[in-house]
Amino acid sequence: MTVKDELHQLVDRLEDDEAADALDYLRSLAAGEETLSPDEWAAVEAGEAQLARGEYVTLDELRRQPSE
C-alpha cells in the first residue's frame, strides 16, 4: 500500500468536520504555507500582549540569572 493509498483510507474514516480541518491543512501544505492552530495563535497573541505590557526578560538578564 502506498502512502497516498493509506491517506485515502484515513480520510474515508474522518467525520466531515475533521475532514474539513484536514483539507485546510493539506491545502496549506500544498501551497507551501505554514499554519498555526487556534491554540497556537492564542499563545502568540498572549505573548505579544505580554511584550506590549513590558513583561519580558532580555537575553542579558536571563544570562545573569543563577542556574538551578
Phi and psi in degrees as a GROMACS rama.xvg file:
@    title "Ramachandran Plot"
@    xaxis  label "Phi"
@    yaxis  label "Psi"
@TYPE xy
-81.4231  166.977  THR-2
-60.6469  -41.6742  VAL-3
-66.872  -36.622  LYS-4
-61.1288  -44.6343  ASP-5
-63.581  -40.4494  GLU-6
-60.5567  -43.9908  LEU-7
-58.2333  -43.2861  HIS-8
-64.2868  -40.7531  GLN-9
-65.0417  -42.3476  LEU-10
-60.861  -38.969  VAL-11
-63.2744  -23.774  ASP-12
-88.849  -8.57183  ARG-13
-78.8372  147.225  LEU-14
-71.1934  162.496  GLU-15
-58.2598  -42.7588  ASP-16
-67.7768  -36.2014  ASP-17
-67.5654  -39.2145  GLU-18
-64.7536  -36.8884  ALA-19
-64.2225  -42.05  ALA-20
-63.6123  -42.8162  ASP-21
-63.3334  -40.981  ALA-22
-62.3001  -44.1117  LEU-23
-58.6806  -44.1097  ASP-24
-64.8081  -45.4116  TYR-25
-64.4508  -37.9736  LEU-26
-61.763  -40.8351  ARG-27
-67.0118  -36.6091  SER-28
-64.0337  -44.8908  LEU-29
-64.5093  -31.3733  ALA-30
-85.8403  -4.77778  ALA-31
77.8319  19.4615  GLY-32
-94.1638  149.162  GLU-33
-102.92  135.728  GLU-34
-122.79  156.767  THR-35
-115.97  148.625  LEU-36
-73.822  164.239  SER-37
-56.1495  -37.7379  PRO-38
-65.9782  -39.168  ASP-39
-66.66  -41.0146  GLU-40
-62.0052  -40.4227  TRP-41
-61.8326  -39.7933  ALA-42
-65.7011  -40.1825  ALA-43
-62.3849  -47.1103  VAL-44
-63.4296  -38.4854  GLU-45
-64.032  -41.4567  ALA-46
-64.147  -40.7634  GLY-47
-64.0402  -37.8053  GLU-48
-65.5841  -40.2236  ALA-49
-61.8389  -43.5745  GLN-50
-60.7427  -43.8594  LEU-51
-62.418  -31.6796  ALA-52
-83.8092  -2.211  ARG-53
81.6022  17.1547  GLY-54
-91.7496  82.3721  GLU-55
-155.765  167.589  TYR-56
-124.069  132.327  VAL-57
-74.9897  164.519  THR-58
-61.7774  -40.7201  LEU-59
-62.4276  -42.5494  ASP-60
-62.4466  -41.0237  GLU-61
-63.7019  -39.8628  LEU-62
-67.564  -29.2447  ARG-63
-79.5187  -14.3227  ARG-64
-70.8158  139.033  GLN-65
-64.5813  144.685  PRO-66
-73.2258  151.15  SER-67
